[in-house]
Amino acid sequence: MSGTEDLLVAFHDYRRPLAPAGVYTLTAEHHLTKGGNRVDANPAIPTTTRQFEIRAVRFVLDPASVHAHYPAEGASGDFRRTLPHITLDRSILPWERLTKGRAVPEQAPWQALMVFRAGELPDDPEGMGRTTTRTVAELRDPGAGILGPDLSDEGITPGVAASRCQSIDVPAALFTALVPREEELHYLAHVRDVATKPRLLDDGEIPTEGRYAVLAANRLPRHTGTYTAHLVSLEGFDGKLDPGGLGAGIRFVRLCVLHSWTFTSDPAGTRDAAALLGNLVAPARTDRENLALRLRPNAQVAARSTGDAEDYTRRRLHLGYTPVPYRLLSGETTYGWYRGPFVPVIAAETRDFARDEPKTTADHALIYEPEHGLFDVSYAAAWTLGRTLALSDPDYSEEITRARRELANTAATVMARAAAGRAPADGDSDGRTLRELADPGFAARLLDALGRPPATPDRAAPTPTRRRRTRPTRQGARAALAAEAATAALTAAAERHTRTLPAWLDELTLLRRVPFNYLVPHPAMLPPESIRLFRIDENWIEALLAGARDVGVHSSLDALVDTALTAVVDQRRTRTRTGAAGRAGLLIRSELVQAWPVFDLIASIAGADVGELRRDHLAPDTLLVLLDAVPDEIVIREPGQGIHFGIDSKEGAGDNSVINLRNHRPGDNLGHPLRRNYPAEGGLLTRHLRLPHEGDVPQVLALRGDRGLVPALAAGLDPALRDLAPGEFALQLVNAPVEQRLTLDPAPDRESAR
């Protein structure tokens, strides 16, 4: 199946291992021939026999093998036209064991996905997905009236027989009504290749092309209620899947369960992807500004507020500010305005924190509004937070403090040499001393000097006057440190002692370690089931970084040499301040994030992809995405591995169920809609559901036989076709991933200069 440029999906019928799981015997015989005639040695070389076992999943499946399932765990939505399915990371898993039977095709899996409604399983009346833990021996030999799998003793050692697995007892009539027939099994499993453009996920993971095994159910959850999907093993049920195959006296069938989950089919439910995405963007249908990250005053309060103070407050809230308690230096308690790094407008330029001289307090970052007597504490809070985070990390604080001390010592040496009239040090005085000691003539000169008689002082000679050393002025110190050799010495010292600082500051640039309440200062800015878009205030980021960089400044000398330290660190950083276009991002707080932790989110500008800087789950239901530019469109889509299967509908009353046909022939248009339906007039469910007399469960698709969907669907595609391969059948049933597009305002508000 072809797709968009950022999503390509291909379906394959099956993936059979070269040797399925089981116990194998190797026999080696030696034969000697001469001229084509056998001339065995006497005595003959003995035959050698060895056994080995190929092991595979059989009774227990590691939960990590499950990539995804649809509907999601706990989902509640309109799934009446959906065939639940499960996606496995190990693409060969469903075919690692052989399923035997009279009508079982070669590509049939040994697993099946069976869907049960609440109240159908005696041991799980509420439909909570409960299973019973039993030993493998109890699974094979369940007792009178219960049919277990007929497994040979091959590979089942006493230890395996005593091991535990999960199981369910299914009423015999219900089992016959739901289980796929032997000739239907292979249609419900296929292999899927998924290719997506590389995209950053949590902790920098980049998804690559993947191959997955997919098993779909054959039952549509048509009735409102709770359902449980069980991935079960059908190994050992040869000849038992067709009507009449269980035999007389069988009341229950015991199945080994490998994985289970529950969901609710409810036309009014909202916990499915389409409803959740629709609710997220619903506020933007009246005004796109409703998706901006800001506080909104109550509608009634806003309607009756007309004074200057109210207008000022509304403007502040519109710019993304939140009122916070603030204590003045005089001890009085008032309030100030705070805004985090995520802003709904283009932030005004303010002081350049990146080029500021080091500070020891946050007072320089306060912004005072004399007209209203209030402080904007945003950048002061950012500076203080950066300092706090730096001091709380012992490795960072130790490294930057040591670097400042070494730089200060180097600067002091440079200034002392300058005051003595000597050339500035080049940063390698220790190296010169060692070279002098290593000179071959140094030992001879030292012995000669020690062997000479001490010189008699000449009392008549005038006593030399000691030159008084003067302390260099600040201007002199600056001049001495600005010399080329001094700059080289300071740079060398900074390079030796700043090995991890650039990477640490890069992480801080992406707002890692920053508490959530600094990012979203008020809960009402990000209510449940909401998406909020924002630009990034680079001034706030630079104030945060300045607070971290200013750690360890204790003297004016530290401030003088800070330029060398900052230059080296900035040169080694990989993430620096962006240009005028700035960066952007979005926050999603929704059950969508919990149900689908990994989904596609594609941002673009004029059709070109915007890179992701960071994608993190800040909470189970909260996702943060940072982008390296401001996009003009964002597409949120279910992951390619999570596309699902089902039937469609057309306008009209009665049974309007259809399947939208897709091109099944290889070529550029493979998988593209043909713009026609099967059946053309509707009525698919009327034609292709198992009849009620088979266990009184009329919502199971009949894939073969008199009411078989597969041959009828094949004829609908091409009258010459009589059958479809599993991949072709899956292609016809696939429902494209649910997606939601957001078009962003190209000209947002711009904050006035401050």
Secondary structure, DSSP 8 states (H G I E B T S, - for coil): ----TTEEEEEES----SS-SEEEEEEE----EETTEE---SS----EEEEEEE---SS---GGGEEEEES-TT-EE--TTEE-EEEES-TTGGGSS----SS--TT--SEEEEEEETTSSTT-TT-S---EEEEHHHHH---TTEE-----STT--HHHHHSEEEEEEEEHHHHHHHS--TTTGGGGEEEEEEEE-----GGG-----EEEEEEE-SB---SSEEEEEEEEE-TT-TT-SSTT-S-TT--EEEEEEEEEEEEEE-TT---SHHHHHHHHHGGGGT-GGGGBSS----HHHHHH--SHHHHHHHHHHHTT-EEEEEE-TTS-EEEEEE--SEESSB------GGG----SSSGGG-EEETTTTEEE-HHHHHHHHHHHHHHH-HHHHHHHHHHHHHHHHHHHHHHHHHHTT-----S-HHHHHHHHHH-TTHHHHHHHHHHS------TTS------------HHHHHHHHTSHHHHHHHHHHHHHT-SSHHHHHHHHHTTTT--HHHHS-SGGGS-SSEEEEEEE-HHHHHHHHHHHHTTT--SHHHHHTHHHHHHHHHHH-S-----TT--EEEEEESHHHHH-SS-EEEEEETTEE--EEEEEEEETTEEEEEESS--SEEEEE--GGG-EEE-EE-SSSS--EEEEEE--SSSTTTT-EEEEEESTT--HHHHHB--TTTTS-TTBB--SSTT-HHHHHHHHH-TT-----HHHHHHHHEE---EEEEE--SS--B----
